[in-house]
């Protein structure tokens, strides 16, 4: 049995120690917002936050989490939308949308660490997230917009 704290709820799951966190989240807990993309931590579709830091859940053994807090896309916003979600909607960022939960999680982590990122900060932070549709310019614009929304809120 592995104990996990996911989205401020505690779970006990009966899986092999090397089971990737992605499959525990999707198959055992039922949180399907985190997507499977490549399975080798290269595309970013499976990004979740572990103690606030973006991590690739497809290669992260569930047993390695310990007492750390996991946040998935389902819990990114506490009330309503997170600023990155607001900006994504406002600027109509997604095309197919498949990579977007990972993009949003990486963008939210960036803004938590750097509330006013430059283009190069954004490019660096988002470089591990692949968008097959090529919406990178809209993603960058949405991160800048999310930073503005965040400043307006605070």
C-alpha positions as protocol buffer text, in pm:
chain_id: "A"
residue {
  index: 1
  type: UNK
  ca { x: 0 y: 0 z: 0 }
}
residue {
  index: 2
  type: UNK
  ca { x: 124 y: 345 z: -93 }
}
residue {
  index: 3
  type: UNK
  ca { x: -9 y: 654 z: 81 }
}
residue {
  index: 4
  type: UNK
  ca { x: -41 y: 972 z: -124 }
}
residue {
  index: 5
  type: UNK
  ca { x: -165 y: 1325 z: -66 }
}
residue {
  index: 6
  type: UNK
  ca { x: -336 y: 1435 z: -387 }
}
residue {
  index: 7
  type: UNK
  ca { x: -521 y: 1765 z: -416 }
}
residue {
  index: 8
  type: UNK
  ca { x: -543 y: 1793 z: -36 }
}
residue {
  index: 9
  type: UNK
  ca { x: -700 y: 1449 z: -3 }
}
residue {
  index: 10
  type: UNK
  ca { x: -532 y: 1138 z: 131 }
}
residue {
  index: 11
  type: UNK
  ca { x: -532 y: 813 z: -63 }
}
residue {
  index: 12
  type: UNK
  ca { x: -405 y: 466 z: 1 }
}
residue {
  index: 13
  type: UNK
  ca { x: -347 y: 267 z: -317 }
}
residue {
  index: 14
  type: UNK
  ca { x: -252 y: -95 z: -365 }
}
residue {
  index: 15
  type: UNK
  ca { x: -4 y: -81 z: -654 }
}
residue {
  index: 16
  type: UNK
  ca { x: 347 y: -201 z: -725 }
}
residue {
  index: 17
  type: UNK
  ca { x: 616 y: 35 z: -591 }
}
residue {
  index: 18
  type: UNK
  ca { x: 743 y: 114 z: -941 }
}
residue {
  index: 19
  type: UNK
  ca { x: 399 y: 204 z: -1082 }
}
residue {
  index: 20
  type: UNK
  ca { x: 428 y: 550 z: -1239 }
}
residue {
  index: 21
  type: UNK
  ca { x: 237 y: 820 z: -1056 }
}
residue {
  index: 22
  type: UNK
  ca { x: 50 y: 900 z: -1379 }
}
residue {
  index: 23
  type: UNK
  ca { x: -122 y: 561 z: -1378 }
}
residue {
  index: 24
  type: UNK
  ca { x: -203 y: 583 z: -1008 }
}
residue {
  index: 25
  type: UNK
  ca { x: -365 y: 923 z: -1062 }
}
residue {
  index: 26
  type: UNK
  ca { x: -562 y: 813 z: -1368 }
}
residue {
  index: 27
  type: UNK
  ca { x: -644 y: 447 z: -1302 }
}
residue {
  index: 28
  type: UNK
  ca { x: -653 y: 418 z: -924 }
}
residue {
  index: 29
  type: UNK
  ca { x: -773 y: 762 z: -813 }
}
residue {
  index: 30
  type: UNK
  ca { x: -974 y: 854 z: -1123 }
}
residue {
  index: 31
  type: UNK
  ca { x: -815 y: 1192 z: -1198 }
}
residue {
  index: 32
  type: UNK
  ca { x: -789 y: 1185 z: -1577 }
}
residue {
  index: 33
  type: UNK
  ca { x: -689 y: 1547 z: -1640 }
}
residue {
  index: 34
  type: UNK
  ca { x: -323 y: 1450 z: -1635 }
}
residue {
  index: 35
  type: UNK
  ca { x: -245 y: 1303 z: -1976 }
}
residue {
  index: 36
  type: UNK
  ca { x: -17 y: 1029 z: -2107 }
}
residue {
  index: 37
  type: UNK
  ca { x: 192 y: 1158 z: -2394 }
}
residue {
  index: 38
  type: UNK
  ca { x: 529 y: 998 z: -2455 }
}
residue {
  index: 39
  type: UNK
  ca { x: 594 y: 786 z: -2145 }
}
residue {
  index: 40
  type: UNK
  ca { x: 957 y: 899 z: -2126 }
}
residue {
  index: 41
  type: UNK
  ca { x: 922 y: 1244 z: -1959 }
}
residue {
  index: 42
  type: UNK
  ca { x: 994 y: 1435 z: -2280 }
}
residue {
  index: 43
  type: UNK
  ca { x: 661 y: 1590 z: -2383 }
}
residue {
  index: 44
  type: UNK
  ca { x: 523 y: 1733 z: -2056 }
}
residue {
  index: 45
  type: UNK
  ca { x: 160 y: 1620 z: -2100 }
}
residue {
  index: 46
  type: UNK
  ca { x: 180 y: 1435 z: -1768 }
}
residue {
  index: 47
  type: UNK
  ca { x: 306 y: 1732 z: -1563 }
}
residue {
  index: 48
  type: UNK
  ca { x: 179 y: 1761 z: -1207 }
}
residue {
  index: 49
  type: UNK
  ca { x: 309 y: 1959 z: -912 }
}
residue {
  index: 50
  type: UNK
  ca { x: 500 y: 1783 z: -638 }
}
residue {
  index: 51
  type: UNK
  ca { x: 529 y: 2026 z: -348 }
}
residue {
  index: 52
  type: UNK
  ca { x: 469 y: 2306 z: -599 }
}
residue {
  index: 53
  type: UNK
  ca { x: 735 y: 2199 z: -849 }
}
residue {
  index: 54
  type: UNK
  ca { x: 644 y: 2070 z: -1195 }
}
residue {
  index: 55
  type: UNK
  ca { x: 729 y: 1701 z: -1235 }
}
residue {
  index: 56
  type: UNK
  ca { x: 668 y: 1443 z: -1505 }
}
residue {
  index: 57
  type: UNK
  ca { x: 435 y: 1183 z: -1356 }
}
residue {
  index: 58
  type: UNK
  ca { x: 483 y: 924 z: -1632 }
}
residue {
  index: 59
  type: UNK
  ca { x: 828 y: 823 z: -1504 }
}
residue {
  index: 60
  type: UNK
  ca { x: 792 y: 907 z: -1135 }
}
residue {
  index: 61
  type: UNK
  ca { x: 734 y: 593 z: -926 }
}
residue {
  index: 62
  type: UNK
  ca { x: 439 y: 645 z: -692 }
}
residue {
  index: 63
  type: UNK
  ca { x: 645 y: 500 z: -407 }
}
residue {
  index: 64
  type: UNK
  ca { x: 901 y: 782 z: -439 }
}
residue {
  index: 65
  type: UNK
  ca { x: 655 y: 1057 z: -340 }
}
residue {
  index: 66
  type: UNK
  ca { x: 654 y: 997 z: 35 }
}
residue {
  index: 67
  type: UNK
  ca { x: 485 y: 1279 z: 228 }
}
residue {
  index: 68
  type: UNK
  ca { x: 504 y: 1532 z: -55 }
}
residue {
  index: 69
  type: UNK
  ca { x: 186 y: 1699 z: -177 }
}
residue {
  index: 70
  type: UNK
  ca { x: 68 y: 1624 z: -529 }
}
residue {
  index: 71
  type: UNK
  ca { x: -143 y: 1877 z: -719 }
}
residue {
  index: 72
  type: UNK
  ca { x: -309 y: 1787 z: -1047 }
}
residue {
  index: 73
  type: UNK
  ca { x: -483 y: 2005 z: -1304 }
}
residue {
  index: 74
  type: UNK
  ca { x: -814 y: 1926 z: -1133 }
}
residue {
  index: 75
  type: UNK
  ca { x: -700 y: 2123 z: -828 }
}
residue {
  index: 76
  type: UNK
  ca { x: -494 y: 2398 z: -988 }
}
residue {
  index: 77
  type: UNK
  ca { x: -756 y: 2660 z: -897 }
}
residue {
  index: 78
  type: UNK
  ca { x: -909 y: 2678 z: -553 }
}
residue {
  index: 79
  type: UNK
  ca { x: -1211 y: 2887 z: -655 }
}
residue {
  index: 80
  type: UNK
  ca { x: -1304 y: 2946 z: -1018 }
}
residue {
  index: 81
  type: UNK
  ca { x: -1011 y: 2956 z: -1257 }
}
residue {
  index: 82
  type: UNK
  ca { x: -640 y: 2995 z: -1193 }
}
residue {
  index: 83
  type: UNK
  ca { x: -494 y: 3300 z: -1376 }
}
residue {
  index: 84
  type: UNK
  ca { x: -327 y: 3072 z: -1632 }
}
residue {
  index: 85
  type: UNK
  ca { x: -661 y: 2904 z: -1702 }
}
residue {
  index: 86
  type: UNK
  ca { x: -828 y: 3244 z: -1740 }
}
residue {
  index: 87
  type: UNK
  ca { x: -558 y: 3360 z: -1981 }
}
residue {
  index: 88
  type: UNK
  ca { x: -571 y: 3034 z: -2179 }
}
residue {
  index: 89
  type: UNK
  ca { x: -945 y: 3081 z: -2230 }
}
residue {
  index: 90
  type: UNK
  ca { x: -919 y: 3452 z: -2303 }
}
residue {
  index: 91
  type: UNK
  ca { x: -651 y: 3404 z: -2569 }
}
residue {
  index: 92
  type: UNK
  ca { x: -794 y: 3078 z: -2702 }
}
residue {
  index: 93
  type: UNK
  ca { x: -463 y: 2898 z: -2664 }
}
residue {
  index: 94
  type: UNK
  ca { x: -550 y: 2532 z: -2727 }
}
residue {
  index: 95
  type: UNK
  ca { x: -610 y: 2376 z: -3063 }
}
residue {
  index: 96
  type: UNK
  ca { x: -639 y: 2002 z: -3000 }
}
residue {
  index: 97
  type: UNK
  ca { x: -590 y: 2063 z: -2627 }
}
residue {
  index: 98
  type: UNK
  ca { x: -415 y: 1736 z: -2547 }
}
residue {
  index: 99
  type: UNK
  ca { x: -98 y: 1890 z: -2405 }
}
residue {
  index: 100
  type: UNK
  ca { x: -273 y: 2175 z: -2229 }
}
residue {
  index: 101
  type: UNK
  ca { x: -303 y: 2032 z: -1877 }
}
residue {
  index: 102
  type: UNK
  ca { x: 75 y: 1986 z: -1872 }
}
residue {
  index: 103
  type: UNK
  ca { x: 128 y: 2330 z: -2025 }
}
residue {
  index: 104
  type: UNK
  ca { x: -98 y: 2489 z: -1763 }
}
residue {
  index: 105
  type: UNK
  ca { x: 75 y: 2310 z: -1475 }
}
residue {
  index: 106
  type: UNK
  ca { x: 419 y: 2419 z: -1597 }
}
residue {
  index: 107
  type: UNK
  ca { x: 301 y: 2777 z: -1653 }
}
residue {
  index: 108
  type: UNK
  ca { x: 144 y: 2795 z: -1307 }
}
residue {
  index: 109
  type: UNK
  ca { x: 467 y: 2672 z: -1147 }
}
residue {
  index: 110
  type: UNK
  ca { x: 665 y: 2931 z: -1344 }
}
residue {
  index: 111
  type: UNK
  ca { x: 439 y: 3215 z: -1228 }
}
residue {
  index: 112
  type: UNK
  ca { x: 453 y: 3093 z: -867 }
}
residue {
  index: 113
  type: UNK
  ca { x: 834 y: 3126 z: -881 }
}
residue {
  index: 114
  type: UNK
  ca { x: 854 y: 3426 z: -1113 }
}
residue {
  index: 115
  type: UNK
  ca { x: 545 y: 3649 z: -1125 }
}
residue {
  index: 116
  type: UNK
  ca { x: 686 y: 3866 z: -1408 }
}
residue {
  index: 117
  type: UNK
  ca { x: 870 y: 3635 z: -1646 }
}
residue {
  index: 118
  type: UNK
  ca { x: 1046 y: 3756 z: -1960 }
}
residue {
  index: 119
  type: UNK
  ca { x: 1006 y: 3579 z: -2292 }
}
residue {
  index: 120
  type: UNK
  ca { x: 1332 y: 3394 z: -2230 }
}
residue {
  index: 121
  type: UNK
  ca { x: 1216 y: 3292 z: -1880 }
}
residue {
  index: 122
  type: UNK
  ca { x: 897 y: 3153 z: -2033 }
}
residue {
  index: 123
  type: UNK
  ca { x: 1082 y: 2975 z: -2314 }
}
residue {
  index: 124
  type: UNK
  ca { x: 1320 y: 2816 z: -2063 }
}
residue {
  index: 125
  type: UNK
  ca { x: 1046 y: 2708 z: -1821 }
}
residue {
  index: 126
  type: UNK
  ca { x: 820 y: 2573 z: -2095 }
}
residue {
  index: 127
  type: UNK
  ca { x: 1089 y: 2411 z: -2311 }
}
residue {
  index: 128
  type: UNK
  ca { x: 1004 y: 2064 z: -2182 }
}
residue {
  index: 129
  type: UNK
  ca { x: 639 y: 2092 z: -2287 }
}
residue {
  index: 130
  type: UNK
  ca { x: 569 y: 1994 z: -2644 }
}
residue {
  index: 131
  type: UNK
  ca { x: 264 y: 2118 z: -2834 }
}
residue {
  index: 132
  type: UNK
  ca { x: 204 y: 1922 z: -3153 }
}
residue {
  index: 133
  type: UNK
  ca { x: -23 y: 2199 z: -3280 }
}
residue {
  index: 134
  type: UNK
  ca { x: 250 y: 2460 z: -3240 }
}
residue {
  index: 135
  type: UNK
  ca { x: 62 y: 2711 z: -3025 }
}
residue {
  index: 136
  type: UNK
  ca { x: 384 y: 2831 z: -2861 }
}
residue {
  index: 137
  type: UNK
  ca { x: 333 y: 3201 z: -2938 }
}
residue {
  index: 138
  type: UNK
  ca { x: -18 y: 3188 z: -2789 }
}
residue {
  index: 139
  type: UNK
  ca { x: 115 y: 2998 z: -2487 }
}
residue {
  index: 140
  type: UNK
  ca { x: 379 y: 3266 z: -2430 }
}
residue {
  index: 141
  type: UNK
  ca { x: 121 y: 3544 z: -2470 }
}
residue {
  index: 142
  type: UNK
  ca { x: -113 y: 3366 z: -2228 }
}
residue {
  index: 143
  type: UNK
  ca { x: 160 y: 3337 z: -1965 }
}
residue {
  index: 144
  type: UNK
  ca { x: 223 y: 3710 z: -1990 }
}
residue {
  index: 145
  type: UNK
  ca { x: -153 y: 3768 z: -1963 }
}
residue {
  index: 146
  type: UNK
  ca { x: -176 y: 3534 z: -1663 }
}
residue {
  index: 147
  type: UNK
  ca { x: 99 y: 3736 z: -1494 }
}
residue {
  index: 148
  type: UNK
  ca { x: -112 y: 4051 z: -1550 }
}
residue {
  index: 149
  type: UNK
  ca { x: -422 y: 3880 z: -1410 }
}
residue {
  index: 150
  type: UNK
  ca { x: -223 y: 3764 z: -1108 }
}
residue {
  index: 151
  type: UNK
  ca { x: -102 y: 4121 z: -1042 }
}
residue {
  index: 152
  type: UNK
  ca { x: -460 y: 4252 z: -1074 }
}
residue {
  index: 153
  type: UNK
  ca { x: -581 y: 3999 z: -816 }
}
residue {
  index: 154
  type: UNK
  ca { x: -308 y: 4081 z: -565 }
}
